[in-house]
């Protein structure tokens, strides 16, 4: 342990640990020796997380198709991919969505309809408040939502 006299406190204070050069070199060598193993483990873990995430997106898409059978073919996957984007804070990443709560899935579908099927983004670009823009497209969203709930 390295100690240094503190004039302000009038006592010795610990400044760190004294390590012999040989011990430091040995620790560095041991760390470098298993760096490849740690790197491979990290890659495998990342691949496993990506696979699990893809499975979750596919399950979410199946739930969208189940709740909204009139949804255009293939659209359920784009809804799921957008809603379930990692680190986005979107509804698809919520705990409710991960348990495939109907309300959470419906919110994801409504958001998709609002952006992809209405003039919502146009209203936002024109300077509308978000709530005013949502109110302007609410009837269109509701109509499309009802169509998607029905089987053709």
GUBAVO-119727 format. One line per field, with one value per residue (C-alpha): residue in three letters; x, y, z; residue number from 1. Coordinates in steps of 0.05 Angstrom, whole numbers, plus 5000, padded with zeros to 4 digits. Each point is the difference from the previous one (the first is absolute). Layout:
BEGIN
residu: Ala, ...
X: X, ...
Y: Y, ...
Z: Z, ...
num: NUM, ...
# end
This chain:
BEGIN
residu: Unk, Unk, Unk, Unk, Unk, Unk, Unk, Unk, Unk, Unk, Unk, Unk, Unk, Unk, Unk, Unk, Unk, Unk, Unk, Unk, Unk, Unk, Unk, Unk, Unk, Unk, Unk, Unk, Unk, Unk, Unk, Unk, Unk, Unk, Unk, Unk, Unk, Unk, Unk, Unk, Unk, Unk, Unk, Unk, Unk, Unk, Unk, Unk, Unk, Unk, Unk, Unk, Unk, Unk, Unk, Unk, Unk, Unk, Unk, Unk, Unk, Unk, Unk, Unk, Unk, Unk, Unk, Unk, Unk, Unk, Unk, Unk, Unk, Unk, Unk, Unk, Unk, Unk, Unk, Unk, Unk, Unk, Unk, Unk, Unk, Unk, Unk, Unk, Unk, Unk, Unk, Unk, Unk, Unk, Unk, Unk, Unk, Unk, Unk, Unk, Unk, Unk, Unk, Unk, Unk, Unk, Unk, Unk, Unk, Unk, Unk, Unk, Unk, Unk, Unk, Unk, Unk, Unk, Unk, Unk, Unk, Unk, Unk, Unk, Unk, Unk, Unk, Unk, Unk, Unk, Unk, Unk, Unk, Unk, Unk, Unk, Unk, Unk, Unk, Unk, Unk, Unk, Unk, Unk, Unk, Unk, Unk, Unk, Unk, Unk, Unk, Unk
X: 5000, 5026, 4989, 5010, 4999, 4941, 5016, 4926, 4977, 5066, 5002, 5024, 4950, 5000, 5016, 4996, 5035, 5072, 5008, 5064, 5017, 5003, 4930, 4972, 5032, 4974, 4929, 5005, 5024, 4943, 4950, 5028, 5002, 4925, 4979, 4984, 4957, 4963, 4991, 4971, 4953, 4977, 4987, 4960, 4959, 4986, 4978, 4955, 4969, 4987, 4967, 4956, 4982, 4981, 4957, 4965, 4986, 4972, 4955, 4977, 4984, 4959, 4960, 4987, 4976, 4956, 4967, 4996, 4988, 4981, 5068, 5034, 5046, 5071, 4981, 4999, 5075, 5015, 4955, 5036, 5070, 4984, 4964, 5051, 5064, 5050, 5015, 4945, 4953, 4943, 4939, 5028, 5057, 4953, 4987, 4928, 5020, 5050, 4943, 4960, 4948, 4944, 4999, 5075, 4994, 4941, 5040, 5056, 4951, 4966, 5067, 5017, 4933, 5006, 5068, 4993, 4927, 4980, 5024, 5025, 5072, 4977, 4962, 5061, 5043, 4949, 5011, 4940, 5006, 5006, 4932, 4966, 5031, 4976, 4930, 5001, 5014, 4961, 4941, 5045, 5040, 4936, 4972, 5064, 5005, 4930, 5016, 5063, 4962, 4954, 5020, 4992
Y: 5000, 5069, 5054, 5075, 5054, 5047, 5069, 5021, 4941, 4991, 4925, 4947, 4981, 4940, 5018, 4931, 4933, 4987, 4943, 4967, 5004, 4924, 4992, 5053, 4967, 4932, 5028, 5032, 4934, 4961, 5051, 4997, 4924, 4993, 5060, 4956, 4955, 5060, 5029, 4934, 4995, 5071, 4986, 4937, 5038, 5056, 4950, 4965, 5067, 5018, 4932, 5008, 5070, 4975, 4945, 5053, 5043, 4940, 4982, 5073, 4999, 4935, 5034, 5060, 4953, 4963, 5063, 5035, 4947, 5053, 5033, 5001, 4940, 5011, 5063, 4965, 4989, 5073, 5021, 4952, 5020, 5074, 4992, 4952, 5037, 4992, 5060, 5040, 5007, 4982, 4960, 4935, 5003, 5009, 4945, 4996, 4988, 4947, 4962, 5012, 5043, 5016, 5073, 5008, 4965, 5044, 5062, 4978, 4988, 5067, 5035, 4965, 5018, 5072, 5007, 4955, 5007, 5072, 5071, 5003, 5014, 5054, 5034, 4997, 5030, 5056, 5017, 4967, 4980, 4924, 4994, 5044, 4959, 4936, 5029, 5019, 4928, 4963, 4983, 4972, 4960, 4971, 4982, 4964, 4965, 4972, 4976, 4965, 4966, 4966, 4942, 5014
Z: 5000, 4983, 5052, 4994, 5053, 4993, 5027, 5001, 5041, 5037, 4989, 4952, 4946, 4954, 4928, 4969, 4999, 4986, 4950, 4980, 4926, 4993, 5029, 4953, 4940, 5020, 5007, 4931, 4969, 5032, 4975, 4929, 5001, 5007, 4958, 4940, 5042, 5029, 4930, 4973, 5060, 4987, 4926, 5017, 5051, 4951, 4947, 5050, 5021, 4927, 4988, 5061, 4977, 4931, 5031, 5042, 4939, 4962, 5060, 5004, 4925, 5009, 5055, 4955, 4945, 5051, 5027, 4932, 4947, 4948, 5005, 4931, 4990, 5025, 5037, 5067, 4997, 4984, 5058, 5047, 4977, 5010, 5066, 5029, 4981, 5055, 5044, 4966, 5058, 4954, 5023, 4973, 5051, 5059, 5051, 4977, 4928, 5020, 5032, 4935, 5034, 4950, 5019, 4986, 4933, 4982, 5017, 4954, 4944, 5011, 4998, 4935, 4968, 5023, 4967, 4939, 4981, 5018, 4991, 5073, 4981, 4952, 5056, 5045, 4945, 4993, 5073, 5032, 5072, 5008, 5034, 4948, 4944, 5033, 5007, 4926, 4978, 5054, 4956, 4945, 5050, 5031, 4932, 4978, 5068, 4991, 4930, 5024, 5057, 4949, 4958, 4925
num: 1, 2, 3, 4, 5, 6, 7, 8, 9, 10, 11, 12, 13, 14, 15, 16, 17, 18, 19, 20, 21, 22, 23, 24, 25, 26, 27, 28, 29, 30, 31, 32, 33, 34, 35, 36, 37, 38, 39, 40, 41, 42, 43, 44, 45, 46, 47, 48, 49, 50, 51, 52, 53, 54, 55, 56, 57, 58, 59, 60, 61, 62, 63, 64, 65, 66, 67, 68, 69, 70, 71, 72, 73, 74, 75, 76, 77, 78, 79, 80, 81, 82, 83, 84, 85, 86, 87, 88, 89, 90, 91, 92, 93, 94, 95, 96, 97, 98, 99, 100, 101, 102, 103, 104, 105, 106, 107, 108, 109, 110, 111, 112, 113, 114, 115, 116, 117, 118, 119, 120, 121, 122, 123, 124, 125, 126, 127, 128, 129, 130, 131, 132, 133, 134, 135, 136, 137, 138, 139, 140, 141, 142, 143, 144, 145, 146, 147, 148, 149, 150, 151, 152
# end
